[in-house]
C-alpha cells in the first residue's frame, strides 16, 4: 500500500479575492517548522505552524471581515481526512481548504457554487469574478441599512441598490 504524504492547501486571498493554491508534504510540518503559502498577487500569506506535536494553527487575513483568523488543525485530521475546510466565523464562507489535491479542488468548486447561490438569493444574477467581495459589500450595505445610516440626501431611507459586476 502506497501512502501519500503530499497535501494541497487552497485559500481565498484577502487582497485580490482569488483562490491561491500551494502544495506541501506532511514532513514539512515536523518539529517546529511550519509552512507559508503566498498568493500570486504577493499581498497575502497563509501560515500553518505547529502549536504542539499533535496540533497546528492556520493563520490568515479574512477577505470577508478583514480580521486575522486562527484555526486549529489536529494532525490526525490532516493525515486522515480527504479535505479539512475552515470558514469565516462571522459569515459562513469557506476560506481555507486543506487535504488531498482532488478533494480540495472539489471543495473549492462547491464553495464557489454556494457563494453563487447566496448571491442569487439576494436577487442578483451572478457574482462576476469576485463573489466573496460582492457578498462583503452587500453585508456592509445591509448593516448600514439596519443601523438607519443609509439614506438619500433628501432624507429618505427608501434606497434601491443596483449592483454591477465591475
C-alpha positions as CSV (number, residue, x, y, z in Angstrom):
1,X,0.0,0.0,0.0
2,X,1.3,3.4,-1.0
3,X,0.8,6.2,1.5
4,X,0.7,9.7,0.0
5,X,2.1,12.4,2.4
6,X,1.5,15.3,0.0
7,X,-1.2,17.8,0.7
8,X,-2.7,20.7,-1.0
9,X,-3.9,24.0,0.6
10,X,-6.2,26.5,-1.1
11,X,-7.2,29.8,0.4
12,X,-9.1,32.9,-0.7
13,X,-6.7,35.9,-0.8
14,X,-7.9,38.9,1.3
15,X,-6.3,41.3,-1.2
16,X,-7.3,40.1,-4.6
17,X,-10.1,37.6,-3.8
18,X,-8.6,34.8,-5.9
19,X,-8.0,31.3,-4.7
20,X,-4.3,30.6,-4.1
21,X,-3.0,27.0,-4.1
22,X,0.1,25.5,-2.5
23,X,1.4,22.0,-2.1
24,X,3.4,20.6,0.8
25,X,4.4,17.3,2.4
26,X,3.3,16.4,5.9
27,X,7.0,16.0,6.7
28,X,7.5,19.8,6.2
29,X,5.4,20.3,9.3
30,X,7.6,18.2,11.5
31,X,9.3,19.7,14.6
32,X,9.0,23.4,15.0
33,X,8.8,24.2,11.2
34,X,5.7,25.4,9.5
35,X,4.8,26.5,6.0
36,X,3.7,29.6,4.3
37,X,1.7,29.9,1.1
38,X,1.8,33.3,-0.7
39,X,-0.9,34.4,-3.2
40,X,0.3,35.1,-6.7
41,X,-0.6,38.8,-6.1
42,X,2.1,38.9,-3.4
43,X,-0.2,40.7,-0.9
44,X,-1.3,37.8,1.4
45,X,0.0,34.7,3.1
46,X,-1.5,31.7,4.8
47,X,0.6,30.2,7.6
48,X,0.4,26.7,9.0
49,X,2.5,26.5,12.2
50,X,2.9,23.8,14.8
51,X,1.2,24.5,18.1
52,X,2.4,21.3,19.7
53,X,3.2,17.7,18.5
54,X,-0.4,16.9,17.6
55,X,-1.9,20.3,16.5
56,X,-1.3,23.1,14.0
57,X,-2.5,26.6,13.8
58,X,-3.6,28.1,10.5
59,X,-3.4,31.9,10.3
60,X,-4.7,34.2,7.6
61,X,-6.4,37.5,7.0
62,X,-10.1,37.1,6.1
63,X,-11.4,38.5,2.9
64,X,-14.9,38.7,4.4
65,X,-14.4,40.6,7.7
66,X,-10.8,41.8,7.4
67,X,-9.8,40.1,10.7
68,X,-6.9,37.8,11.3
69,X,-8.4,34.3,11.8
70,X,-6.6,31.4,13.6
71,X,-7.9,27.9,13.1
72,X,-6.9,24.8,14.9
73,X,-6.0,21.8,12.8
74,X,-5.3,18.5,14.6
75,X,-2.6,16.4,12.8
76,X,-5.0,13.4,12.8
77,X,-7.5,15.3,10.7
78,X,-4.8,16.5,8.3
79,X,-3.4,13.0,7.9
80,X,-6.8,11.1,7.7
81,X,-9.4,13.4,6.1
82,X,-9.6,14.0,2.4
83,X,-10.3,17.7,3.0
84,X,-10.5,20.0,6.0
85,X,-12.4,23.2,5.5
86,X,-12.3,26.4,7.6
87,X,-14.8,29.2,7.2
88,X,-15.1,32.8,8.5
89,X,-16.9,32.6,11.8
90,X,-18.8,35.8,11.0
91,X,-20.1,34.9,7.5
92,X,-20.1,31.3,6.7
93,X,-17.9,31.4,3.5
94,X,-15.1,28.9,3.0
95,X,-11.7,30.5,3.4
96,X,-9.2,27.6,3.7
97,X,-9.3,24.1,2.3
98,X,-6.5,21.6,3.2
99,X,-6.2,18.0,2.2
100,X,-5.7,15.7,-0.8
101,X,-5.5,17.7,-4.1
102,X,-8.7,16.4,-5.8
103,X,-10.8,16.8,-2.6
104,X,-9.5,20.3,-2.1
105,X,-10.3,21.3,-5.7
106,X,-13.8,19.8,-5.3
107,X,-14.4,21.7,-2.0
108,X,-13.3,25.0,-3.7
109,X,-15.8,24.4,-6.6
110,X,-18.5,23.5,-4.1
111,X,-17.9,26.7,-2.1
112,X,-18.0,28.8,-5.3
113,X,-21.4,27.3,-6.1
114,X,-22.6,28.1,-2.6
115,X,-21.4,31.8,-3.0
116,X,-23.3,32.0,-6.3
117,X,-26.5,30.6,-4.7
118,X,-26.3,33.1,-1.8
119,X,-25.8,36.0,-4.3
120,X,-28.8,34.8,-6.4
121,X,-30.9,34.5,-3.2
122,X,-30.1,38.2,-2.7
123,X,-31.8,38.9,-6.1
124,X,-28.6,39.3,-8.2
125,X,-27.9,37.5,-11.5
126,X,-24.3,36.5,-10.8
127,X,-21.3,37.4,-8.7
128,X,-18.9,38.1,-11.5
129,X,-15.2,37.4,-10.9
130,X,-15.2,38.3,-7.2
131,X,-18.2,36.8,-5.4
132,X,-16.9,37.0,-1.9
133,X,-16.1,40.7,-2.3
134,X,-19.7,41.2,-3.5
135,X,-21.1,39.3,-0.5
136,X,-18.9,41.5,1.7
137,X,-20.2,44.7,0.1
138,X,-23.9,43.5,0.4
139,X,-23.4,42.7,4.0
140,X,-22.0,46.2,4.6
141,X,-24.9,47.8,2.8
142,X,-27.3,45.7,4.9
143,X,-25.5,46.8,8.1
144,X,-25.8,50.4,7.1
145,X,-29.5,49.9,6.4
146,X,-30.1,48.1,9.7
147,X,-28.4,51.0,11.6
148,X,-30.5,53.5,9.6
149,X,-27.3,55.0,8.4
150,X,-28.2,54.6,4.7
151,X,-30.3,57.4,3.3
152,X,-30.7,59.8,0.4
153,X,-29.6,63.5,0.5
154,X,-33.3,64.3,0.6
155,X,-33.6,62.4,3.9
156,X,-35.5,59.4,2.6
157,X,-34.2,56.0,3.7
158,X,-36.1,54.1,0.9
159,X,-33.0,53.2,-1.1
160,X,-32.7,50.8,-4.0
161,X,-29.3,49.3,-4.7
162,X,-28.1,48.2,-8.2
163,X,-25.0,46.0,-8.2
164,X,-22.9,45.8,-11.4
165,X,-20.3,43.2,-12.0
166,X,-17.5,45.7,-12.2
